[in-house]
Amino acid sequence: MKKITFIGTGYVGLVSGTGISDFGHKVTCVDIAKDKIHDLNNGKLPIYEPGLHELVKKNMEAGRLNFTTDMKKAIQDADVIFIAVGTPMGEDGKSNLKYVESVAMTIGKYLRTYTVICTKSTVPVGTGSWIEGIIRSSNKQNTPFDYISNPEFLREGSAVKDFLWPDRVVIGASSQTAFDIMKEVYGPLYINKRSIVHTSVVTAEMIKYSSNAFLALKISYINEVANLCEALGADVHMVSKIMGQDGRISPKFLHPGPGYGGSCFPKDTEAFVDISKENGLRMLTVEAAIKTNKKQKIRMVDKMKKLMAGNFNNKIITVLGLAFKPNTDDIRESASIDMIKALQDGGGDVRAFDPAANDAMREVFPNISYFNSWEEACQNADGVAIMTEWNEFRGISINRLKSILRNPIVLDTRNILSVKKLKENNFSFDNVGHLIER
């Protein structure tokens, strides 16, 4: 059993720290936000993630997981320290590393015995040597340590599963000792023959960015295919389905929609492009994906405007789904933000409902009306835009929807409603990719 400290109790730190405690290690999650630590110690989580609350409770009760604001003790007691703070995108498109820098200085200040220091946060390729240098310069005792990169590959909405049953674990380490310690940390996965890969630090950093950028490329690509399907009268559902049956392509991330969002893809693609330019290169495909994604969000607004006879003025319009994807309350870069802003700018009266993200969106748009069910939100509305594919939206009764709307108008940006039933009920509707009856 190892004593492990996670610095940062955001999405990555909380899921990863809890997951490692479930492997049998003693894990301390530390954060400078006193209110957040107080809530965690009282069973209140700062994020919505299926299965996480139960896993936190289980490991806290077992004595393997605890939360604190005592940074010094958490650092000095640890065999392994994970840096898991945010790296938000700055206005210049670069990753803002001020939190990483602050943590690295703090680690250097308090480090007293040999420790493996691991970056879990997503940082630009080549950042590892910079972090290592900050720790060394901040440590007056010249305490030995090894630095590694251990990128996360968690999908919001299925992060617990992704952590406990990963496709691969990447360990970027120049030291065999550090790699062996990390194999022990991930021991249950190693025993179960999950892929644990040993690379250099910079290669591990590159793997993370390359993976996210490629997935963003797939999403932007299928969205452009969907738009062409609309122009030609083809069915993108069949196109993507048959494409995905090719083993070289796979069906994952071939679902057209309103454009990708969240905490990773927008930030990481921009950073990848920026890193390339700094090294005298251009990531033209990634640049195109970013541009396509922005246009796709605008395209959804244009579709809604067309359905509403060219304007939103004095019309009640309901937005169903605020999170960027289902099973999360994360609204960062959500296409719903663009839609709501456009509706408001056009004079529309916006109503909204999301099973998990109402409170988060209220911080961005405090002056729109939020409801506790899709039926309440749609009552007497002039039109509906479905922006997130929550399961409860998949189960919407078309008959019931028509009965409560003032006007039977629907934009289905996630292609989850039956086209056949929409036609039978005389809806004015649109989707993404000319989806035919199914």
PyMOL commands that set and color helices and strands:
alter all, ss='L'
color gray80, all
select helices_A, chain A and resi 11-22+34-41+52-61+71-76+98-110+127-138+159-164+176-185+187-191+201-232+236-244+265-278+284-307+335-345+358-364+374-378+391-394+398-404+419-424
alter helices_A, ss='H'
color red, helices_A
select strands_A, chain A and resi 3-7+26-30+65-68+80-83+115-119+145-149+168-173+195-199+316-320+349-353+369-370+383-386+409-412+428-430
alter strands_A, ss='S'
color yellow, strands_A
deselect
rebuild
show_as cartoon
